């Protein structure tokens, strides 16, 4: 399939992440006639609506029946289709866990699970609607790839990459309207996206900051800028693929900076930070790790930005974590 040019990718700048996904999905539908889209009465929030408008005959709404949808996606994959099944993050990661594990991961079927409004995006919905355990759950399943893009351009590139990849994928999308949209973190649009290969945004020698996702990625970028003003050289790494991790880049950073801060919109138990720590420990590298995330607790109810502040997901807390290692 043809790769978009850098100029073409610039059209995604300023777009919400889920809109970037929906737009690229519809484009890929033109290139690959086997792509089909499935939703559980949420074409609008997942932005599968972009695809549905162009290909209504290849779009299926299962109503509020996520488990049925995922099992049907498995059947479609067996029949040679490329199913993209989308839903709210807390439902896709929790309610249909058995179907993802047994029907899709076990036989390693070519199904793409798209989790919209993940993390604390649905802050006012309370614990039932928060999606802060999905990395831990999905990481424990064999055969699945986990992608958590950090910007509109990266979301578009990730969507193309997962649809060209043959195998199960969990794509984590956030509802970024709560933050006025996710800013574009790339200063160059031609930065390549490759599954399992992290991107170094800034080089640094004093410590390394590794983040995943858009909202926390934005905080990590802000924290790194402030630390730089204070004379701290920060290596900034975007770990857009949570599984498989880019172990090479982690080991290199641990050996060269000896101090690692991980930043994620997820429980620190079972999340990306623990995965990074495991790589460093198994390699026997004497480096310190500080994890910034949700500290093994259920979050309160309220507007997303306020819930994040209450639970320590702020640029200030990222800066404090970094300083505690210096």
C-alpha positions, 0 to 999 in steps of 0.5 A: 500500500502507498505511504502518504507523503509528509505534506499529506500527513500535515492535513491531520495536524490539529485534528482530534486523535479519534478523527485522525483514526476515522479519516485514515480508516476510511482512506484505507478502506479505499485501498483494501476492500477486505477491511470491514468496520464493526461498532457497538452502537458507537460509530460516532464516538469511535469515528468509525462513522467516517468509514460507514459514510463511504462504505455502509455495506461494509459497516456493521452495528451490533448494538450494545453487544460488545462480546457478540461483536468481537466474536463476530469479528473473529469469524470475519477474520477467518473468512479473510476480512480485516475487521476493525471493532471499535467501542468505548475503552472500558468496555473493550478492555474489560467487558469483552476480555474473554472474547479478545483472549480466546477468540482473537489472540489464541488463534492469532486472528487479524482483528483490530480492537479500537478502544476509544475514550480510554484512560480517564477520558470519561472522567464524569462517568466514574470508575465504571467508565474509566479505562486505566487497567487496559495495558495490564490486561492486554499485555498479559495476552500472547500474540497481541500488539498494543499501540497508544499514539500520542498525536494526530499524525501519529494516530493516522500513521498508527492506523495505517500500520496496524491495518497493514500488520497481520495479527491482533492489535489493540489501538488505544485512543483518547477523547482529547476534547477535554484538553482542547485537542492534543497538540502535534508533538512532531516538528517534522512530519516525515518521522517514520512510524514502525510498530515496536520502535519508539521515537526519540523526540529529544536527546539528553544525558541527565535523565530519560523520560518515557511516555505513551499516549496523547494527554500524558505525552503533552504533559511529558513534553511540557515537563521536559521543556521546563526541566531544560530551562532549569539546566537538566538535559532530558532524553524524551522518548515516545513509546507509542507501542506498549507491546512489543516494547522497544527494548533496545532504546530502553536499555540504551537510555538506562545505560547512558542516563541511569535515571528513567521517568515513565509517564502514562495515563494508566495504573502504575501496576501492570502498565508501561512503567512496569514493562520498562522496569522489567526490561532494565532489571532483566538486563542487569542495568543499574538504573533508577526508575520512577513511575508517574501514573495512577497510584494503584487506586480507583479515581474520583468522579469529575471533569477529566482534567480535574480528575487527573490533577487530583490523582497527580497526573500533572506536568508539575508531578512529572517534574518532581518525579524527575528531580527526585532522581537527580 
